């Protein structure tokens, strides 16, 4: 698991996911909402994604 949202590999995976999802309107809508929530919290999109992934991982233990 990644230890920080600034991990180069983490950012690359997120970027690849975004690019591979460019034709999926549902995913684009969710990603826009995540970006907006990150903006409201004053954090980066990557930080928000990191938080959401960690939260999901903890809930699924």
C-alpha positions in Angstrom: 0.0 0.0 0.0 1.1 3.5 -0.6 2.2 5.6 2.4 1.7 9.1 1.0 -0.4 10.9 -1.6 2.7 12.4 -3.1 4.1 8.9 -4.0 5.0 9.0 -7.7 3.6 5.5 -8.3 0.3 6.5 -6.6 0.0 9.6 -8.8 0.8 7.6 -11.9 -1.9 5.0 -11.1 -4.5 7.7 -10.4 -3.5 9.5 -13.6 -3.8 6.3 -15.7 -7.2 5.5 -14.1 -8.4 9.0 -15.1 -7.1 8.7 -18.6 -8.6 5.2 -19.1 -11.9 6.4 -17.8 -12.3 9.3 -20.2 -15.1 7.7 -22.1 -17.1 6.7 -19.0 -19.5 9.6 -18.1 -20.4 8.0 -14.7 -16.7 7.9 -13.6 -16.1 11.4 -15.0 -19.0 12.7 -12.9 -17.7 11.0 -9.7 -14.1 12.3 -10.3 -15.5 15.8 -10.8 -17.3 15.5 -7.5 -14.2 14.2 -5.8 -12.2 17.1 -7.2 -14.8 19.6 -6.0 -14.9 18.1 -2.5 -11.1 18.3 -2.4 -11.2 21.9 -3.4 -13.8 22.7 -0.7 -11.5 21.0 1.9 -8.4 22.9 0.6 -6.6 19.7 -0.4 -5.3 18.3 -3.6 -7.2 15.8 -5.8 -4.5 13.2 -5.0 -4.9 13.8 -1.3 -8.6 13.3 -1.5 -8.2 10.1 -3.6 -5.6 8.8 -1.1 -8.1 9.5 1.8 -10.9 7.7 0.0 -8.8 4.7 -0.8 -7.5 4.4 2.7 -11.1 4.8 4.1 -12.3 2.0 1.8 -9.4 -0.2 2.7 -10.1 0.2 6.4 -13.8 -0.5 6.0 -13.1 -3.7 4.0 -10.8 -5.2 6.6 
